[in-house]
Amino acid sequence: MARSFIGSKAFKGRGAISNPAVRFEATHREQTHDGWYEDEIVEHLSETVLPDSARSVITTNDSPDVGFEQSINPYRGCSHGCVYCFARPTHAYLGLSPGLDFETKLFYKADAVKILETELAKPRYVCKPIALGINTDGYQLLARCRHPVTIVTKSALVLRDTDLLADLARDGLVQVMLSITSLSNDIKRTLEPRAASPEARLRVIRQLHEAGIPVGVLVAPVIPAITDHELEDILAAAREAGAGSAGYVLLRLPHEVKILFREWLAEHYPDRAKHVMSLINQARGGKDYDATFGRRMSGTGAYAELLQSRFELARRKCGFDSAHGHGQDRHGQDRHELATSLFRPPARNQAQLTLDF
Ligand code: SF4
């Protein structure tokens, strides 16, 4: 059942303004008030974290636009609450809204590492880098199996696993990308309310680099007329901190994210909301979003081409290049080639045992 909240006031520490209708549901419920009982309006939303009984953890994809074919995400929902998050629409599969529900109703796969161990032990499993948002246990298993890993994060918590990542890095088995959207704390506060500050993300780049872990920066998403002017500065700051590779992604607005983003613009940037959407529409063939492979990461048209040229120029000027074994994909992200030949599958009978780390 879809829900929306009274008024347009942003919730403290939340990115979404509302809970828009779930796209699969036929009914829509709207909350209204008649001016009485003002104190009943919800201003603070707490979080719940519940177990999710998933039977597999490795997800495969055949998109030519992303730098990996398989990924693991042991959570559903994310309390970082980035308003533009393109994982939001997946909450609709749980019958929950991609809006505030996505930030506050979280699920974790309790046995993720055990299930992963079983999947890696399958005789037909073919080792390819796994993109993941996982925690210490997962890194330990993958390090033990010498399995390549790529990580994209906005969290400083990745530093907690520096030792494990440095161990993987010694064999060319890991690449970490820090996603930096803006260097402004004011923008970050409403756009990605619970993610690490820009300074903290630069510090993460510095510390990972100093630990010998290949680290890059992903300027993602670039938001026209809100953050796009920062592209060169973000690349320069990340390079100075030690980033060796760089990429960018133009804002993507699939499904309900377009509603959430429009609400966010109306709340925080009413003066330029129309202009922002006009630039997005120009770059998306007249629509809010175009999911076509090859176009969805960087868009098309004059604005998108200008962004691409600026990125390429800044990238070269900063000294990010294709040396040191990096390839480059079509939206400018350097791809670090990771080793797959060192993979040692977990023993099949061991896969049923709980890790003894
Ligand atoms: S940190 Fe990533 S997964 Fe979490 S809300 Fe932001 S974009 Fe989505």
Boltz pocket constraint, residues with backbone or C-beta under 6 A from the ligand:
constraints:
  - pocket:
      binder: B
      contacts: [[A, 78], [A, 79], [A, 80], [A, 81], [A, 82], [A, 84], [A, 85], [A, 86], [A, 87], [A, 154], [A, 192], [A, 195]]
      max_distance: 6.0
